């Protein structure tokens, strides 16, 4: 918001730096303003270091959704400077895609960006660790287990669980 001819206002300049940082394209550690006093006033030099362009995305841990489908969510970022805001929005879209398909426990658990511009995302889809059957007195556990499709080691899916419970009922 600071314009040529404005009075020097340190608070406004800090707000301007914050606004530039929130754009998401620049390394926040390198963002700085250097005021220089001149005969006509103060010259503000804003120094930024642009994030490296994104060259590729890789995904680990995704088994129920294909990497090609996931890549479509991130495709608009390829070749452009890494933008943390866009990356966060894409991660939210990815988690929303999982949730829409019934995989409510799926989360992106780690993001690594490398100097060559590649970005690696680790996805935890939320596997079922154990299924415990309780409350059955006359029916054997193996009969109940044979009636449900959700298995230990499979990715938790709310829709599948609901269907299994209806089948058991």
ZIPE-V719216 format. One record per pair of residues at least 24 apart in sequence whose ideal C-beta (glycine too) atoms are under 8 Angstrom apart, sorted by the first residue. I is the first residue (numbers start at 0). J is the second residue. If there is no record, write none. Layout:
# ZIPE-V719216
i = (I;I)
j = (J;J)
This chain:
# ZIPE-V719216
i = (1;7;7;7;12;15;16;19;19;21;22;22;23;23;23;23;23;24;24;24;24;24;25;25;25;26;49;50;50;50;50;51;51;51;51;51;51;52;52;52;52;52;53;53;53;53;53;53;53;53;54;54;54;54;55;55;55;56;56;56;56;57;57;57;57;58;58;58;59;59;59;59;60;60;60;60;60;61;61;62;62;63;63;63;63;63;63;64;64;64;68;69;69;72;73;81;81;81;86;86;90;93;93;97;100;101;101;101;101;102;102;102;102;103;103;104;105;124;125;125;126;126;126;126;127;127;127;127;127;143)
j = (43;34;40;41;43;45;45;45;47;84;82;84;82;83;84;85;86;49;50;80;81;82;49;50;80;50;80;80;81;82;83;80;81;112;114;115;116;78;79;80;81;116;77;78;79;80;81;116;117;118;78;115;116;117;116;117;118;117;118;119;120;117;118;119;120;119;120;122;119;120;121;122;108;121;122;123;124;122;124;124;154;97;100;102;124;154;156;96;97;100;96;93;96;96;118;112;116;118;110;118;120;120;122;124;156;156;157;158;159;154;155;156;157;155;157;155;154;154;154;155;152;153;154;155;151;152;153;154;155;167)
